[in-house]
């Protein structure tokens, strides 16, 4: 069986005020081609379909337009869509019953039974392969809130009680679902799982990955995923990577750079090959970059060197219009106040087919005074704002317990059901 693993689309995202609709549409068009060309049996989207809980009409049109085109062009393809921490579970799940009739399985929030416990009957899904028979069963686990986790005995080891409780709860949930899948499993069927979480040793992008893991950032060990699982499709971290030294437990990464800091990430999807119940290979498929990200200069330089570098940029616009103009971050060292900095930069860029997103201004190393960075609120996570304000008011770092409470409030606000 062949699975294609992708995650962290963040449809509807804007980058410093610039729409990403064009880039996302080019990715979705490319993805459709790959699904056909690679003879994929099942597409797994491991969370963060949308960038916000209440996505724009344009973002929703992209999502449903893609699903409609998938079903038109690939009538036998299985599709599994999971909710991430940026998604509204209720919004994703609303059309789930309708979509399931089209073999598109949506799990926005963890299915619970009448007693509020995880419901394996709805969280374990059969996947039909090219043979027309069930060839795999998937433990469809979306982003988890603390109340989603079953009670579990605290495990010995390092970390506070909250962390150990989190690890034990995840381990118990996956074991519960694995037992249900194993009971329903037929001969030769593979067992696959998903997760939208922060794994230990995972490499994160500080500018774009909201640091929420069930109310607070806690790294989970790879051994929460039982060994019988042939593959684990992860979402949440935007850098493609395997975790825990296990090539079959991995993040696919985001399809486009979701912050300027992600310029050099390998943006890809993962083609997973299974031979019966066995994992065979995970092959990255590189996604073509439709909009480039430029740093000018590559390293911070004094203003009298930056302005000529900007003026030296070419004036020939790439084909495709403004939507394909590169994004630009200007990097400058300042040894004194420059009230005309933005105006000087914009003057140097007159007639240049680039889109200025950010001026990163810093003081030379070793100089007294605070680092100067032009950071807007859209480049800050809520926890960053909280820490900065607490430091300013109280004169010291916020206690970890208080940060945890703050992030639980953030989660409640961002995941509150609409209407």
LUMZA-940979 format. One record per atom (N, C-alpha, C): x, y, z; residue in three letters. Coordinates in steps of 0.2 Angstrom, whole numbers, plus 5000, padded with zeros to 4 digits. Atoms other than C-alpha are relative to their C-alpha. Layout:
<pts>
XYZALA ...
</pts>
This chain:
<pts>
500449945000UNK 500050005000UNK 500450065000UNK 499649935001UNK 500650184996UNK 499650055004UNK 500349954997UNK 500250325008UNK 500450074998UNK 499649945001UNK 500650505005UNK 499850055006UNK 500049974994UNK 500950605021UNK 500150074999UNK 499949935000UNK 500750795022UNK 499750035006UNK 500249974994UNK 500350915036UNK 500150085000UNK 499849934998UNK 500351095042UNK 499950054993UNK 500149965006UNK 499551175026UNK 499950085002UNK 500249934998UNK 498951335036UNK 499750044994UNK 500449965005UNK 497751385022UNK 499750065003UNK 500349944997UNK 497251565024UNK 500650045003UNK 499549974997UNK 498951615031UNK 500250074996UNK 499749945003UNK 499651795028UNK 500750005004UNK 499349994998UNK 501451835030UNK 500250075000UNK 499949934999UNK 501752005037UNK 499550044995UNK 500549975004UNK 500152055028UNK 499949984993UNK 500050035007UNK 500451965012UNK 499649935000UNK 500450065001UNK 499151835006UNK 500549944997UNK 499650065002UNK 499851655003UNK 499549964996UNK 500450045003UNK 498351604993UNK 500349974993UNK 499750025006UNK 499351594977UNK 500549945001UNK 499550054999UNK 500751484984UNK 499649945002UNK 500450064997UNK 499451364993UNK 499749974994UNK 500450035006UNK 498451344976UNK 500549964996UNK 499550035004UNK 500051304967UNK 500249935003UNK 499950064996UNK 500451174981UNK 499549954999UNK 500650055000UNK 498751094980UNK 500049974993UNK 500050025007UNK 498851084961UNK 500649954999UNK 499450045001UNK 500551004962UNK 499949935004UNK 500150064997UNK 499950884975UNK 499549954997UNK 500450045004UNK 498550824964UNK 500349964995UNK 499650035005UNK 499750784951UNK 500449945003UNK 499650054997UNK 500850684963UNK 499649945002UNK 500550054997UNK 499350584970UNK 499949954994UNK 500150045006UNK 499050524952UNK 500749964998UNK 499450025003UNK 500850504946UNK 500349945005UNK 499650054995UNK 501450404962UNK 499549945002UNK 500550054998UNK 499850294962UNK 499949995007UNK 500150004992UNK 499450334980UNK 499349975001UNK 500650034998UNK 498150234989UNK 499650045005UNK 500349964994UNK 497850355004UNK 500450065001UNK 499849944998UNK 498150535008UNK 499950025007UNK 500149984993UNK 498450585026UNK 500350075001UNK 499849934999UNK 498450765031UNK 500050015008UNK 499950004993UNK 499150775049UNK 499950065004UNK 500249944995UNK 498350935056UNK 500250064997UNK 499949935002UNK 498351125054UNK 499950014992UNK 500249995007UNK 497351125038UNK 500050074999UNK 500149935001UNK 496951305041UNK 500550045005UNK 499649964996UNK 497951445049UNK 499750025007UNK 500349974994UNK 496651505061UNK 499349965001UNK 500650044999UNK 495051425069UNK 499450034996UNK 500549975004UNK 493951545059UNK 500350024993UNK 499649985006UNK 494751535041UNK 499550044996UNK 500349965005UNK 494251655027UNK 499649954995UNK 500350045005UNK 493051605014UNK 500449974994UNK 499550025006UNK 494451595001UNK 500449945002UNK 499650064998UNK 495451475012UNK 499549945000UNK 500550065000UNK 493851365014UNK 499949984993UNK 500150015006UNK 493551374996UNK 500649954997UNK 499450045002UNK 495351304993UNK 500049935002UNK 500050064997UNK 495151165005UNK 499449954996UNK 500550045003UNK 493451104998UNK 500149994993UNK 499850015007UNK 493951134980UNK 500549954999UNK 499550055000UNK 495451024983UNK 499749935001UNK 500450064999UNK 494350884990UNK 499649984995UNK 500450025006UNK 493150894976UNK 500449984994UNK 499550025006UNK 494550884963UNK 500349935001UNK 499850074999UNK 495250734972UNK 499549954999UNK 500550055001UNK 493650644972UNK 499849994992UNK 500250015008UNK 493350684953UNK 500549964997UNK 499550035004UNK 495050634947UNK 500349935003UNK 499850064997UNK 495450494960UNK 499549975004UNK 500650024997UNK 493850414964UNK 500149945006UNK 499850064995UNK 494750264974UNK 500450025005UNK 499549974995UNK 495950374984UNK 499650015007UNK 500249994993UNK 495650365003UNK 500350065002UNK 499749934997UNK 495850535012UNK 499850005007UNK 500150004993UNK 496050555030UNK 500350075002UNK 499849934998UNK 496150735037UNK 499950015008UNK 500049994993UNK 496550775055UNK 500050075002UNK 500049934998UNK 496350935065UNK 500650015004UNK 499449984996UNK 497851025072UNK 499850055005UNK 500149954994UNK 498051155086UNK 499850074997UNK 500349945003UNK 497651295073UNK 499349994998UNK 500750015002UNK 496051215068UNK 499550005005UNK 500650004996UNK 494351225075UNK 499749934999UNK 500350065001UNK 493751045078UNK 499350004998UNK 500750005002UNK 491951085077UNK 499950024992UNK 500049985007UNK 492251175060UNK 500249944995UNK 499750055004UNK 493251035053UNK 499549945000UNK 500450065000UNK 492050895059UNK 499350024997UNK 500749995002UNK 490450985054UNK 499749974993UNK 500250035006UNK 490350915036UNK 500349925000UNK 499650075001UNK 491250745041UNK 499549954998UNK 500550065002UNK 489650635039UNK 499950004993UNK 500049995007UNK 489450705022UNK 500649984996UNK 499450025003UNK 491250685017UNK 500249935000UNK 499950074999UNK 491350515024UNK 499749954994UNK 500350045006UNK 490150455010UNK 500450014994UNK 499649995006UNK 491450514998UNK 500749975001UNK 499350034998UNK 492850415007UNK 500550055002UNK 499649954998UNK 493550575014UNK 499850005008UNK 500150014993UNK 493750545033UNK 500350065004UNK 499849944996UNK 493850695044UNK 500049995007UNK 500050004993UNK 494350695062UNK 500350065003UNK 499749944997UNK 494450865069UNK 500250005007UNK 499950014993UNK 494350825087UNK 500049925002UNK 500050074998UNK 494650655096UNK 499349985001UNK 500750034998UNK 493050555095UNK 499949975007UNK 500250024993UNK 492250525112UNK 499449975000UNK 500650044999UNK 490950405118UNK 499550045004UNK 500549974996UNK 489350455128UNK 500350025007UNK 499749984993UNK 490450455144UNK 500650045000UNK 499449965001UNK 491750565137UNK 500749975000UNK 499450045001UNK 493050435134UNK 500249994993UNK 499850015007UNK 494050405118UNK 499649944997UNK 500450055003UNK 492950305106UNK 500449974994UNK 499650045005UNK 494050175097UNK 499649994993UNK 500450025006UNK 492650135085UNK 500050054995UNK 499949955005UNK 492750305077UNK 500750034999UNK 499349975001UNK 494550345079UNK 500549954997UNK 499650055004UNK 495150185070UNK 499749994994UNK 500350005006UNK 494850195052UNK 500349944995UNK 499750055005UNK 495050055038UNK 500250044994UNK 499749975006UNK 496050105023UNK 500049944994UNK 500050055006UNK 495650015006UNK 500550014995UNK 499549995005UNK 497049984994UNK 499849994993UNK 500150015008UNK 497149964975UNK 499649934999UNK 500350075001UNK 496549774978UNK 499350015001UNK 500749994998UNK 494849844984UNK 499949975007UNK 500150034993UNK 495149755001UNK 500450055005UNK 499749964995UNK 495649835017UNK 500749985001UNK 499350024999UNK 497549845018UNK 500450035006UNK 499749974994UNK 497849955033UNK 499450035004UNK 500449974996UNK 497050025048UNK 500450065003UNK 499649944998UNK 497450205054UNK 499750025007UNK 500249974994UNK 497350265072UNK 500050084999UNK 500149935003UNK 496650445067UNK 500050045006UNK 499949964994UNK 497350545082UNK 500150084998UNK 499949925001UNK 497150745080UNK 500450035005UNK 499749964994UNK 497850875091UNK 499649985006UNK 500350024994UNK 497450825109UNK 500050055005UNK 500049964994UNK 496850925123UNK 500049965006UNK 499950044994UNK 497150875141UNK 499449965002UNK 500650034998UNK 495350825143UNK 499849944995UNK 500150065005UNK 495450705128UNK 500449945003UNK 499650064998UNK 496750595137UNK 499749965005UNK 500250054995UNK 496250435146UNK 500450015007UNK 499650004993UNK 496750425165UNK 500549954999UNK 499450055001UNK 498450345166UNK 500450015007UNK 499550004994UNK 499650305180UNK 500650044998UNK 499449965001UNK 501050425182UNK 500649954999UNK 499450045001UNK 502750355175UNK 500550035004UNK 499449984996UNK 504350365185UNK 500450044994UNK 499549975004UNK 505650475178UNK 500150085001UNK 499949934999UNK 506150655175UNK 499450044998UNK 500649965002UNK 504950805173UNK 499550015006UNK 500549994995UNK 503550875183UNK 499449964999UNK 500650045000UNK 501950795187UNK 499650014993UNK 500449985006UNK 501050885172UNK 500349974994UNK 499750035006UNK 502350825160UNK 499949925000UNK 500150074999UNK 502350645166UNK 499349974999UNK 500750025001UNK 500450645166UNK 499850004993UNK 500149995007UNK 500450705148UNK 500349944996UNK 499750065004UNK 501650565142UNK 499649945002UNK 500450064998UNK 500650435152UNK 499350004996UNK 500650005004UNK 499050495144UNK 500049984993UNK 499950015007UNK 499650495127UNK 500249924999UNK 499850075001UNK 500450325129UNK 499349955001UNK 500650044999UNK 498750255136UNK 499550004994UNK 500549995005UNK 497750325122UNK 500249964994UNK 499850045006UNK 498850255108UNK 500049925001UNK 500150074998UNK 498850085117UNK 499349984999UNK 500750025001UNK 496950085118UNK 499850004993UNK 500250005007UNK 496750125100UNK 500449944996UNK 499750065003UNK 498049995095UNK 499749945001UNK 500450064999UNK 497149865104UNK 499449994996UNK 500650015004UNK 495549905095UNK 500249994993UNK 499850025007UNK 496449905078UNK 500249934999UNK 499750075000UNK 497349745082UNK 499449955000UNK 500650045000UNK 495649665086UNK 499649994994UNK 500449995006UNK 494849725070UNK 500449984994UNK 499550005006UNK 496449695059UNK 499949934997UNK 499950075004UNK 496449555046UNK 500749984998UNK 499350035002UNK 497949455039UNK 500350054995UNK 499649965005UNK 499249565031UNK 499950075001UNK 500149935000UNK 498549735036UNK 500550045004UNK 499649954997UNK 499649875041UNK 499750045006UNK 500249964995UNK 499449975057UNK 500350074999UNK 499849935000UNK 499650165055UNK 499750055005UNK 500349954995UNK 499450315067UNK 500250074997UNK 499849935001UNK 499450505066UNK 500150035007UNK 499949964994UNK 499850635079UNK 500150074998UNK 499949935001UNK 499850825080UNK 500350035006UNK 499849994993UNK 501050855094UNK 500850024999UNK 499349985000UNK 502850915099UNK 500449945003UNK 499650054998UNK 504050775100UNK 500750025002UNK 499349994997UNK 505650765110UNK 500550004994UNK 499549995005UNK 507150825100UNK 499850034993UNK 500349975006UNK 506050905087UNK 500350074999UNK 499849945002UNK 506751055078UNK 499550054998UNK 500649955001UNK 505551205079UNK 500250064996UNK 499949935002UNK 505451375070UNK 499750045005UNK 500249964995UNK 505351505083UNK 499450054998UNK 500449955002UNK 504351625073UNK 499349984998UNK 500750025003UNK 502851515067UNK 499749955003UNK 500450064997UNK 502451365077UNK 499850025007UNK 500349984994UNK 501251415091UNK 500249945005UNK 499850054995UNK 501951335107UNK 499549985005UNK 500550034996UNK 500451245113UNK 500049935000UNK 500050075000UNK 500451065118UNK 499549985006UNK 500550014995UNK 498851025128UNK 500150055005UNK 500049954995UNK 498951195136UNK 500750035002UNK 499349984999UNK 500851205137UNK 500549964996UNK 499550045004UNK 502351155127UNK 500349945004UNK 499750054997UNK 502850985133UNK 500349954994UNK 499850055005UNK 503950865122UNK 499949935002UNK 500250074999UNK 503350685120UNK 500549964997UNK 499550045003UNK 504550545118UNK 499749954995UNK 500250045006UNK 504450435102UNK 499749935002UNK 500250074998UNK 504150275112UNK 499250005003UNK 500750004999UNK 502350335115UNK 499649964995UNK 500350035006UNK 502050255098UNK 500249935001UNK 499850074999UNK 501950065100UNK 500449974994UNK 499650035005UNK 503149965090UNK 499649974994UNK 500450035005UNK 501849865080UNK 499850054994UNK 500249955005UNK 501450035071UNK 500550004994UNK 499550005006UNK 502150025053UNK 500250074998UNK 499849935002UNK 502150215051UNK 499650055005UNK 500449944997UNK 501650375061UNK 500150064997UNK 500049945004UNK 501250525052UNK 499850065004UNK 500049944995UNK 501550685062UNK 499950064997UNK 500149935002UNK 501050865061UNK 500250045006UNK 499949954995UNK 501451025071UNK 500750034999UNK 499449975002UNK 503251055067UNK 500150014993UNK 500049995007UNK 503651135051UNK 500649984996UNK 499450035003UNK 505351065048UNK 499949924999UNK 500150075002UNK 505250895039UNK 500649965004UNK 499550044996UNK 506150765050UNK 499749945003UNK 500250064996UNK 506150595058UNK 500250015007UNK 499949984993UNK 506050585077UNK 500249935003UNK 499950064996UNK 506750465090UNK 500449954997UNK 499650055003UNK 507950385078UNK 499649944996UNK 500450055003UNK 506450295070UNK 499850034993UNK 500149975006UNK 506350325051UNK 499249994998UNK 500750005002UNK 504450275051UNK 499650045005UNK 500349964996UNK 504050405064UNK 500250074998UNK 499749945003UNK 504150575055UNK 499550064999UNK 500349945002UNK 503550755052UNK 500150014993UNK 499949995007UNK 503150785034UNK 500350074999UNK 499849935001UNK 503450975037UNK 499550044996UNK 500549955003UNK 502451125030UNK 500250004992UNK 499950005007UNK 502251135011UNK 500350074997UNK 499749935002UNK 502851325010UNK 500350035006UNK 499849964994UNK 503851435022UNK 499550045003UNK 500649964996UNK 502651495035UNK 500350065004UNK 499749944997UNK 503951625042UNK 500650014996UNK 499449995004UNK 505451705034UNK 500649955003UNK 499450044997UNK 506551595046UNK 499949934997UNK 500150065003UNK 505851445036UNK 500349994993UNK 499849995007UNK 506651495020UNK 500449944998UNK 499650055002UNK 507951355020UNK 499849935002UNK 500250064999UNK 506851215026UNK 499949964994UNK 500250045006UNK 506551065015UNK 499349995000UNK 500750005000UNK 504751085010UNK 499849944995UNK 500150075003UNK 504050915005UNK 499449975002UNK 500550054997UNK 502750785007UNK 500449935000UNK 499650064999UNK 503250605011UNK 499649944997UNK 500350055003UNK 502850455000UNK 500249935004UNK 499950064995UNK 502650295012UNK 499849944996UNK 500250065003UNK 502750125005UNK 500049945006UNK 500150064996UNK 502049975015UNK 500049944996UNK 500150065003UNK 502249795011UNK 499649955005UNK 500450044995UNK 500849705020UNK 500050045006UNK 500049964994UNK 501049755038UNK 500750035001UNK 499349984999UNK 502949805036UNK 500150074997UNK 499749935003UNK 503649985033UNK 500649984996UNK 499450015005UNK 504749985018UNK 500450064999UNK 499649945001UNK 505250165014UNK 499550065001UNK 500349935000UNK 504850345017UNK 500450054995UNK 499649975005UNK 505350445001UNK 499750085000UNK 500249945001UNK 505250635002UNK 499950024993UNK 500249975006UNK 504450724987UNK 500150085001UNK 499949934999UNK 505150904986UNK 499550044996UNK 500549965003UNK 503851034983UNK 500350064996UNK 499749945003UNK 504351164970UNK 499850075003UNK 500149934997UNK 504551344977UNK 499750054995UNK 500349955004UNK 503351464969UNK 500250075001UNK 499849944998UNK 503951614978UNK 500650005004UNK 499350014996UNK 505751644984UNK 500050055006UNK 499949964995UNK 506251725000UNK 500750025000UNK 499349975000UNK 507751845000UNK 500250035006UNK 499749964995UNK 508851905013UNK 500550054997UNK 499549955003UNK 509752065008UNK 500250055005UNK 499550055002UNK 511152065013UNK 499849935004UNK 500150074996UNK 511251875019UNK 500250015007UNK 499849994993UNK 512151935035UNK 499950085001UNK 500149934998UNK 511752105044UNK 500650044998UNK 499449955002UNK 512852245037UNK 499850075002UNK 500249934999UNK 512952435041UNK 499650034994UNK 500549975005UNK 511652545032UNK 500350024993UNK 499749985006UNK 512952615020UNK 500249954995UNK 499950055005UNK 513252445013UNK 499349964998UNK 500650035002UNK 511452385013UNK 499650044995UNK 500349965005UNK 510752525003UNK 500349994993UNK 499750025006UNK 511952494988UNK 499849934998UNK 500250075002UNK 511452304989UNK 499350004998UNK 500750005002UNK 509652344988UNK 499950044993UNK 500049975007UNK 509952464973UNK 500249964995UNK 499750055005UNK 510952324964UNK 499549954998UNK 500550055002UNK 509352214964UNK 499850014993UNK 500249995007UNK 508752184946UNK 499350035000UNK 500649975001UNK 507252264939UNK 499549964996UNK 500450045004UNK 506552134928UNK 499649955004UNK 500550044996UNK 504952054935UNK 500049934997UNK 500150065003UNK 504751874934UNK 499349994997UNK 500750015003UNK 503251804924UNK 499649975005UNK 500550024995UNK 501651784933UNK 499750055004UNK 500349944997UNK 501351954940UNK 500350015007UNK 499849984993UNK 501552024958UNK 500049945005UNK 500050064995UNK 501051854966UNK 500649965000UNK 499450055000UNK 502651774961UNK 500750055002UNK 499549964998UNK 503751924967UNK 500349975006UNK 499750024994UNK 505051874980UNK 499850045006UNK 500149964994UNK 504751914998UNK 500750025003UNK 499449984998UNK 506152015006UNK 500150025007UNK 499849984993UNK 506952035023UNK 500650044999UNK 499449965000UNK 508152175024UNK 500450005007UNK 499750014994UNK 509552155037UNK 500650055001UNK 499649944999UNK 510452305044UNK 500350005007UNK 499749994994UNK 511652345058UNK 500050085001UNK 500049934999UNK 511352515066UNK 500450025007UNK 499649984994UNK 512552605078UNK 499750065003UNK 500349944997UNK 511352755081UNK 499349994997UNK 500750005002UNK 509452795078UNK 500050024993UNK 500149985007UNK 508952805060UNK 499350014998UNK 500749995001UNK 507252885059UNK 499749994993UNK 500250015007UNK 507252875040UNK 500149934997UNK 499750065002UNK 507752695040UNK 499549974994UNK 500450035004UNK 506152625032UNK 499950044993UNK 500149965006UNK 505952775020UNK 500649994995UNK 499450015004UNK 507752755014UNK 500049934997UNK 500050075003UNK 507552565011UNK 499550004995UNK 500550005006UNK 505952595001UNK 500250044994UNK 499849965005UNK 506752724991UNK 500549964996UNK 499550045003UNK 508152604987UNK 499749944996UNK 500450065004UNK 506852474981UNK 499550024995UNK 500449985005UNK 505952584969UNK 500149974994UNK 499950035007UNK 505652494953UNK 500249925001UNK 499750074999UNK 506252324961UNK 499449955001UNK 500550054999UNK 505052174959UNK 500149955006UNK 499950034994UNK 505152124977UNK 499450025005UNK 500549974995UNK 503952134992UNK 500350005006UNK 499649994994UNK 504752205007UNK 499549985006UNK 500450024995UNK 504052115022UNK 500350025007UNK 499749994994UNK 505252155036UNK 500750035000UNK 499349984999UNK 506752255041UNK 500349985007UNK 499750034994UNK 507852165054UNK 500650055002UNK 499549954999UNK 508852305062UNK 500349985007UNK 499750024994UNK 510152255075UNK 500650055002UNK 499449964998UNK 511552345085UNK 500649954999UNK 499450045001UNK 513352285081UNK 500249975006UNK 499950044995UNK 513952155092UNK 500550035005UNK 499649974996UNK 514752215108UNK 499850075002UNK 500249934998UNK 513952385108UNK 499550005006UNK 500549994995UNK 512952445123UNK 499350014997UNK 500749995002UNK 511052455122UNK 499749944998UNK 500450055002UNK 509652345118UNK 500049984992UNK 500150025007UNK 509552245102UNK 499450034997UNK 500549975003UNK 508452335090UNK 499749964994UNK 500350055005UNK 507252225080UNK 499350034998UNK 500649985002UNK 505752285070UNK 499549945000UNK 500450064999UNK 504552145076UNK 499350025001UNK 500749994999UNK 502652155074UNK 499749955003UNK 500450054996UNK 501352065084UNK 499949934996UNK 500150065003UNK 501051945070UNK 500649954999UNK 499450045000UNK 502851885072UNK 500149975007UNK 499950024993UNK 502651845091UNK 499449955001UNK 500550044997UNK 501751705099UNK 499850035006UNK 500349984994UNK 500551735113UNK 500550005006UNK 499650014994UNK 501851665126UNK 500650065000UNK 499549955001UNK 503151785119UNK 499850075003UNK 500349944997UNK 502051935123UNK 499950005007UNK 500150004993UNK 501551875140UNK 500750005004UNK 499350004996UNK 503451845145UNK 500350075000UNK 499749935000UNK 503952015139UNK 499650055005UNK 500449954996UNK 502552105148UNK 500149985008UNK 499950024993UNK 502852005164UNK 500750025002UNK 499349984999UNK 504752045163UNK 500050085002UNK 500049925000UNK 504352235161UNK 499650025007UNK 500449984994UNK 503052235176UNK 500349985006UNK 499850034994UNK 503852115188UNK 500850005001UNK 499350004999UNK 505652135184UNK 500449935000UNK 499750075000UNK 505951945182UNK 499649964996UNK 500450055004UNK 505451795172UNK 499449975004UNK 500650034998UNK 503751725174UNK 500149935003UNK 500050074997UNK 503551565185UNK 499749954994UNK 500350055005UNK 503251405174UNK 499349995001UNK 500750024998UNK 501651365183UNK 499550064997UNK 500449945003UNK 500951545178UNK 500050004993UNK 500050015007UNK 501551515160UNK 499549954998UNK 500450055001UNK 500651355160UNK 499250025000UNK 500749974999UNK 499051435166UNK 499850054994UNK 500249955005UNK 499151575153UNK 499949964993UNK 500050045006UNK 499451445139UNK 499349965000UNK 500750045000UNK 497851345144UNK 499550054999UNK 500549955002UNK 496851515143UNK 500150014992UNK 500049995007UNK 497551535126UNK 499749954996UNK 500250065004UNK 497151365120UNK 499250005001UNK 500750005000UNK 495351385127UNK 499750054995UNK 500249955005UNK 495151545117UNK 500049984993UNK 499950025007UNK 495851485101UNK 499649944998UNK 500350065002UNK 494951325101UNK 499350005002UNK 500750004998UNK 493251385107UNK 499649994994UNK 500450015006UNK 491851325096UNK 499650064999UNK 500449945002UNK 491051455086UNK 499249995000UNK 500750005000UNK 489251495088UNK 499749955005UNK 
</pts>
